[in-house]
Amino acid sequence: MIQSDFVPASRPVLWDVRSCNEWLARAPLADSRQACAAFLSLLDQLEDAPPRHVAYLQILERLRGPIVIAQEENAKRFTFKPLPLGHVESVAFGQACELWLALLRAYGRLRRAAIRGRPELAGSVALLCERVIECTGELIDAHFLASREVGEDQWHWLHEAYALAERRGVADVAIADSRSRRSTSSTCTAAYVRPLMLALVHPCGLRERELAWARQWTHRWAAKVRVGPPPRSERGYCVDLAGATGPLWDEGPEGQEGSSATDGGQAAVRHLDFADVGRSIKWRLKKLEEGAQPAELGLGRGCTQPVAGELLTMLHSCWTRAPKSRQFPRRVAHAAAELASGMARIHAALGGEVIVTHIRHWDYNRRDTEQIHNVRHAAAFETRHNRTGAEQWNSLDESAAGFRLRRYGPGERLAQRQLVALRPRGAQHFILCELRWLAQGTDRTLTVGVRALVGYAQPASVRPVSEDRSAPFSYALTIPVARDLPVSVVLPGGWHQPGRMLELRAEGQILRIRLTELLARGYDFDHARFEVVGP
């Protein structure tokens, strides 16, 4: 991204910090949408009619804190939403990206002016380089929150900004950051490392609170990561400052030819040393095992065990070890596959009978309305479904434990940890699966990773035990794992309560059951064990 120098306007919209404070006092900042729109409009006006260089920098520094707060609130509108995003969510995501880009352009223009020799900005080169890297990292972070694939442009801007900081000799200069809510100081290297650390933990597969903790911890530990030329005999994660991808594992000189993670030559290769981060995580894991609370170890007040320890273990593995080799290697399989989502469609795909109920016009829920809104081309959408309601997907690769699929064009909205039924090409029956991760591509494709659940699911139906024998049944599934193991039941989301009594209709008979252990809780289902009480 190239930003040109500028000539200050004679009558800028803001001319000093005092006028900026007056604007902030009048601006509608209570609502995050209005706040982001107001900040974006102001930055555009400043870009068209900029004040003097020093005043411009002071104004941006004054706006930076409120912009971060507004962006954090605005991100809640598109974070961990089903994909593809709805209209309101897409607008919020686009607004977040535009605002970070506008702030990035503003700091970039000042950085270029400082490098070209503006005497009033001579002492601000390190600050401006850090802010450009930070804004680019926040833009990438917004993509992580929205489960969007990061484009090559964003990675290129990040590497380019850090390479410039290295050339200017300011990569490790401490930058005071008294207005930041996250830390008291930062460096260009720390700002550069944060999005790289997040990329390595595969954020599209983390749960909402896990991603929130990971983002918090990367801000704490990014300063511990050392970036430098790759060692001659050491393996590890590397980045190519001349490239346009995230960090990749490099086997080093002893690896196979072509195993290097870089394409731009050894001069542009940088090694990421996570040794200090690894020691810090190990120390915290040891303290957690001894009974210490996560808050006492600087992990945050909202962190709880054992989830915090499990996430720390996973992060340690992602940052300090080579990518795990799969227990069941994937096979490339470019073939069609059928995928059904929603309990009713899954039930039908597995051969279940339709449960007829009296549908009224007010029975449409919010999800139904969103589906109608998002599927603009109804005719094209109908052709993608067969009589079971399953969609046509492309299978990219598969293993004994799961599949990676891609869909082109419109379709059902899907969410992480959602229950689906999948039938690969050539298979006779559908397989019950759980969506483990999903990401929307820059070309509007949707790519998902699904994990097959153990056992052959069979259609069933359930209803609460009551004296009303005319009460309708709801869709459910039973999963007999093995002949000598107890059968489990998959219920609609929110149905499981320990000891709850239900009537289960399966294989032509009705049984009275009592729910016991909850095995898993997904986006739209509860998987539980039960015991038979009687007929």
Secondary structure, DSSP 4 states (H G I P E B T S, - for coil): ---------SS-S--SHHHHHHHHHHS--SSHHHHHHHHHHHHHHHHHS---HHHHHHHHHHHHHHHHHHHHHHHTTTTT--BS--HHHHHHHHHHHHHHHHHHHHHHHHHHHHHTT-GGGGGGHHHHHHHHHHHHHHHHHHHHHTTBPPPHHHHHHHHHHHHHHHHTT-TT--EE-TT-SS-SEE-HHHHHHHHHHHHHT-GGGS-HHHHHHHHHHHHHHGGG-EEESPPTT--EEEEETTSSS--EEE--TTS-TT--S-SS-GGGEEEEE-HHHHHHHHHHHHHHHTT--GGGGTS-TT--TTHHHHHHHHHHHHHHSPPPPPSS--EEEEEEEEEEESHHHHHHHTTPPP------GGG--HHHHHHHHH---HHHHHHTB-TT-PEEEEEEEE-SSEEEEEE-S----B-TT-EEEEEETT-SS-EEEEEEEEEE-TTS-EEEEEEEPSS--EEEEEEE--S-TTPPPEEEEEEE--TTS-EEEEEETT---TT-EEEEEETTEEEEEEEEEEEEE-SSEEEEEEEEEE-
